[in-house]
């Protein structure tokens, strides 16, 4: 996130668009902004979030699944 620069083609999203993309209410992106957990741009009194900032936020919080090795018999162990 730090050091990223907005490119001229970087789309600026409204809070409502970010909320829709994340599948949340508008309150969640507003809280991210208030807590400075996501980059944003002030355009007058309006707040916009660059598409690249949203992509970086999602990428930083994506958890990859854990792959368990197969047992010697070739079957996965029961839980």
Protein Blocks (a to p, Z undefined) as FASTA:
>chain_A
ZZpacdfklccddfklmmmmnopafklmmmmmmnopaccddehjaccddfklmmmmmmmm
pccdddddddfkopacdZZ
